Amino acid sequence: MKLFDVYPINPINIIKGQGSLVYDDKGTAYLDLYGGHAVISIGHTNPHYVKRLEDQLHQIGFYSNSIEIPLQKQLAEKLGRVSGKEDYQLFLCNSGAEANENALKLASFYNGKKKIIAFKKAFHGRTSLAVAATDNPKIVAPVNETDNVVFLPWNDEAALEQAFKEHEVSSVIIEGIQGVGGIQVTAVNFLQKIRSLCDEHNAVFIADSVQCGYGRTGKFFSHDFAGVNADIYSMAKGMGNGFPVGGIIISPKIAPSYGMLGTTFGGNHLACAAGLAVLEVIEQDNLMQNAAEIGDYLITELKKFDQVKEVRGRGLMIGIDLPEELSNVKKDLLFKHHIFTGEAKPNVIRLLPALNLTKTYADRFLEAFDATLNNA
Ligand code: PMP
């Protein structure tokens, strides 16, 4: 059988990882500033993570959600404490799309309305409601769902107000920083406006934190910079450091409208062990602070390059906007300097490294970036 061919693939076979480094089958070390697309939050093969998963695997890997799984409660408690959202309720699933799908569904259960407000260039996943709320020409929705989605320009308060006047809005779904859309930071005022309009119209504010959440920006949720609470936060990626773990946390206002959410794998013993290990390391090693500090340092240094059009982001979620003639930079970083980065169209380099990236590795990147720009 052949693989179904969906991804553009680099001809590199990564077989090992440690911290911020990964190694190919020839023994070449690469600096990983992509983190498998923001998934590696505490570094590859983190010893505490490996031990916790290994111990759990020896005990029991999986049973089912028909029994009590105390690890789920432990994860909820820990997540409540680390995120500061103690009074929310956690529903565990397996991916970002599934988290958003459930969030959007729950919003309709809550207020009985259908219309979803989403934003230009947003990415929320590939399941039916999530993809309908995604604005990406390469990822199109199945025929029937898009009717219920209104796409608005980014950070445009007037358009938002107008949409609330024109539609019976069930929910507003928004990333705190657009990731796939090119690292666009949502304005604090705009998030506050969403909060007040949702309150006024009994709509549900869904904070997609799949890429920008989990401490990456220096705060647990990047929406926290606005000082307002969303009704539902969706999470995945960094939540399991590579083990598939996703979830939503639901505010006390919405939680009682619980209905028909469920999953076979979500919240299994191994997933919970992975989730707990990640939070333990984030807390013990002060990784949110590290993300803020190293992120600030990188952003400041990157802004000094004349060739760079713009540097956007917060903490360790950084977009480097380059002019078109420098379209080879990402490839050069990988093949000449052995540094993995991400990209967003057109010509934005995305940095999404593990939250424990050191200054030494940040400097190694800056030197390589300099060399690449000056050869270009
Ligand atoms: N939301 C955002 C903001 C994302 O970046 C992604 C993945 N790129 C998703 C949702 C979907 O997550 P998953 O691929 O785990 O379904």
Boltz pocket constraint, residues with backbone or C-beta under 6 A from the ligand:
constraints:
  - pocket:
      binder: B
      contacts: [[A, 94], [A, 95], [A, 96], [A, 97], [A, 98], [A, 100], [A, 123], [A, 124], [A, 125], [A, 126], [A, 175], [A, 177], [A, 179], [A, 180], [A, 208], [A, 209], [A, 210], [A, 211], [A, 212], [A, 236], [A, 237]]
      max_distance: 6.0
